[in-house]
Amino acid sequence: MAAKRIVSERLTLRPTRPDDGPALVAILREPEVALYWPDFDEARVRDELLTPDEEVTVFAIEHEGRVVGAVQYSENDDPQYRHAGIDIFVGGAWRGRGLGAEAIRAVARHLFEERGHHRLVIDPAAANERAIRAYERVGFRRVGVMRQYERAPDGSLRDGLLMDMLRDELAPPDRGALG
């Protein structure tokens, strides 16, 4: 299934293209992004973020005509456990403006209204407080800590925070909040 564009107040989320590679690689190399999205070189960006995949749908996040990050979702279509998961990264120059929360809200609305999901999950590193605050602003709730959930760039294991949101918990945009 081909992904469609999703437009919010300040953002356009569109399927990634090969020419997005340099911008995404530059963002993924920023220390604060690489802490949570490690080991992304040109080949991995091409293979995982630019090449269409049946399991993960990836969007470039555009703000004022520039790629400022990427957001992706995956879907579990088993009728008994149907839900979708979301992941996102935003470059440092664009953090603190609510763009991450706006992108998550736009994808969540798409997954609820157009893809028919009733529940979404997201799983940030438990120490990624900035991301967790943005997700909570959108309506995600903390479910629990997943101990030693992922390997950090230094090789240590770190905890993840499982968060979820039901369809009726999607929060409206908060005009005064920065994200």
Disulfide bonds with the S-S distance in Angstrom:
none
